[in-house]
């Protein structure tokens, strides 16, 4: 790491991770809600890995890139406890911004939380003129978590199902230039459904915790590439980790 050659290899990898826009959107919070007036803030990374072979159907790879979006992404979030065992949060993952709310049912030790999140999706980084995708959209997801924690909050463990739906539209870079418009971009419209599960662990002391989570999901995306119908099915694993401060 001390040599110039090592730094030259490592720094581009770190920079690529920071500006990545993979589709992973981990929760990275336990089933128990924060107490009213308590706030948490954290930052970390996620990496979404496609487990099935890349689509071979025409335009299938482009559809997977737009909808499933395998890759590395940053994770930055803030959460606030509300009265009545409720909680609200805001998460940024480069590809999307997610606003969510949830209610936790205290089972005298364990807890079950039911939430709903709405996301604004923007696969490309703003301000770039050479993007291969010019797609925008939105969606929602519903996570249900069951979890336990220690009395002193040294650790918390959670697991549960999570499903969601996205609607995306815009244009992507095609293989040829349309002679009628002079543009190489082709209109695309996508509906993306996913369902899977979440498992996570948080450990730390007092106001500082390390959080790790593993999400698995089945994805089905379908839509049109120009006037051609296209669909893709994929399975992903999304490991994630973050450092969270509560105050």
PyMOL commands that set and color helices and strands:
alter all, ss='L'
color gray80, all
select helices_A, chain A and resi 4-18+60-67
alter helices_A, ss='H'
color red, helices_A
select strands_A, chain A and resi 39-50+71-82+86-92+96-107+110-122+133-149+155-178+183-205+208-225+228-246
alter strands_A, ss='S'
color yellow, strands_A
deselect
rebuild
show_as cartoon
